[in-house]
Amino acid sequence: MAARLWRTKSPRAIAALQRQARIQQAQLPPRAPLAGLDGAPLRPQWVLDQLRRRTAAAELPTIGLHDLRHTAATIMIASGVPIAIVSKTLRHSTLSTTVNLYGHLLPYAALEAVAALANALDTADADHDPDRPNRALARTGV
């Protein structure tokens, strides 16, 4: 009956069927991130077997699932995704775990460290410039 209603192209019937489909969809349990068409989680061994089979068929180097995880993290960081979002995506328990593992990849980390060091050295140099009064002594009142 429903198929026949779709063929009639009745706007009222189509709207009713779409509404019913949304209701039924809302009643389904959410699918797992790695799930089959039936919504059931994929077996880890099956996923690993598929990865190995497909990389071999494509004549790619052998990699593991954890390698893909690191690759995903690296791509996200290189693309400018905030480290907090990367951490949540990887489901790390703390942000420090993500920073410890991937902090060296943050493009701004080294630049900020060098800039902070340069600023500290410039400030120290300015405090000891013989042509300028010593700000450190001026602050102490000496």
C-alpha positions as CSV (number, residue, x, y, z in Angstrom):
1,M,0.0,0.0,0.0
2,A,2.7,2.5,1.0
3,A,4.6,1.9,-2.3
4,R,1.4,2.6,-4.2
5,L,0.9,5.9,-2.3
6,W,4.5,7.0,-3.3
7,R,3.6,6.3,-6.9
8,T,0.6,8.6,-6.7
9,K,2.8,11.5,-5.8
10,S,0.2,12.7,-3.4
11,P,1.8,15.5,-1.4
12,R,-0.4,14.6,1.6
13,A,0.5,10.9,1.4
14,I,4.2,11.6,0.9
15,A,4.3,13.9,3.9
16,A,2.5,11.3,6.0
17,L,5.0,8.6,5.0
18,Q,8.0,10.9,5.7
19,R,6.6,11.8,9.1
20,Q,6.1,8.1,9.9
21,A,9.7,7.4,8.7
22,R,11.0,10.1,11.0
23,I,9.1,8.7,14.0
24,Q,10.4,5.2,13.4
25,Q,14.0,6.5,12.9
26,A,13.8,8.4,16.2
27,Q,12.8,5.2,17.9
28,L,15.8,3.3,16.7
29,P,18.8,3.0,19.1
30,P,21.8,5.2,18.1
31,R,24.3,3.4,15.9
32,A,27.8,2.8,17.3
33,P,30.6,4.9,15.7
34,L,31.8,1.7,13.9
35,A,28.6,-0.1,13.2
36,G,27.2,-2.4,10.6
37,L,24.0,-1.6,8.6
38,D,22.0,-3.2,11.4
39,G,23.5,-0.8,14.0
40,A,25.4,-3.6,15.8
41,P,29.1,-2.8,16.6
42,L,31.6,-4.2,14.2
43,R,33.9,-6.9,15.6
44,P,37.4,-5.5,16.1
45,Q,39.0,-8.5,14.4
46,W,36.8,-8.2,11.4
47,V,37.8,-4.5,11.1
48,L,41.5,-5.4,11.4
49,D,41.1,-8.2,8.8
50,Q,39.4,-5.8,6.4
51,L,42.2,-3.2,6.9
52,R,44.9,-5.8,6.2
53,R,43.1,-7.2,3.2
54,R,42.4,-3.9,1.6
55,T,45.9,-2.4,2.2
56,A,47.4,-5.6,0.8
57,A,45.1,-5.3,-2.3
58,A,46.1,-1.7,-2.7
59,E,49.8,-2.6,-2.3
60,L,50.1,-0.2,0.7
61,P,52.4,-0.7,3.6
62,T,51.0,-2.8,6.5
63,I,49.5,-0.6,9.2
64,G,47.5,-1.2,12.3
65,L,44.3,0.4,13.6
66,H,46.3,2.4,16.1
67,D,48.4,3.8,13.3
68,L,45.2,5.1,11.7
69,R,44.3,6.7,15.1
70,H,47.6,8.5,15.2
71,T,47.2,9.6,11.6
72,A,43.7,11.0,12.3
73,A,45.1,12.9,15.3
74,T,48.0,14.3,13.2
75,I,45.7,15.4,10.4
76,M,43.3,17.1,12.8
77,I,46.1,19.0,14.6
78,A,47.8,20.0,11.3
79,S,44.4,21.2,10.1
80,G,44.1,23.5,13.1
81,V,41.5,21.7,15.0
82,P,41.7,22.8,18.6
83,I,43.6,20.4,20.8
84,A,40.6,20.1,23.2
85,I,38.5,18.9,20.3
86,V,41.2,16.4,19.2
87,S,41.3,15.1,22.7
88,K,37.6,14.6,22.9
89,T,37.5,13.0,19.5
90,L,40.2,10.5,20.6
91,R,38.3,10.0,23.8
92,H,41.4,10.7,26.0
93,S,40.5,10.9,29.7
94,T,42.4,14.2,30.1
95,L,43.7,17.0,27.8
96,S,47.2,16.4,29.2
97,T,47.2,12.9,27.6
98,T,46.6,14.4,24.2
99,V,49.2,17.2,24.7
100,N,51.8,14.7,26.0
101,L,51.3,12.5,22.9
102,Y,50.8,15.1,20.2
103,G,51.9,18.4,21.7
104,H,55.1,18.4,19.5
105,L,52.8,18.6,16.5
106,L,51.1,21.8,17.5
107,P,52.5,24.3,15.0
108,Y,52.3,27.2,17.4
109,A,53.9,25.5,20.3
110,A,57.5,25.9,19.1
111,L,56.8,29.4,17.8
112,E,55.3,30.5,21.1
113,A,58.2,29.0,23.1
114,V,60.7,30.9,20.9
115,A,58.8,34.1,21.1
116,A,58.5,33.9,24.9
117,L,62.2,33.2,25.2
118,A,63.0,36.1,22.8
119,N,60.7,38.4,24.8
120,A,62.4,37.4,28.1
121,L,65.9,38.0,26.7
122,D,64.8,41.4,25.2
123,T,63.4,42.5,28.6
124,A,66.6,41.3,30.4
125,D,68.7,43.1,27.8
126,A,66.7,46.3,28.1
127,D,67.1,46.2,31.9
128,H,70.9,46.0,31.5
129,D,71.3,48.6,28.7
130,P,74.1,50.9,29.8
131,D,72.6,53.9,28.0
132,R,69.2,53.5,29.8
133,P,68.5,53.7,33.5
134,N,68.3,50.3,35.1
135,R,64.6,49.6,35.5
136,A,65.3,46.8,38.0
137,L,67.1,49.2,40.3
138,A,64.5,51.9,39.7
139,R,61.8,49.5,40.9
140,T,63.6,48.8,44.1
141,G,64.3,52.5,44.8
142,V,68.1,52.1,44.8
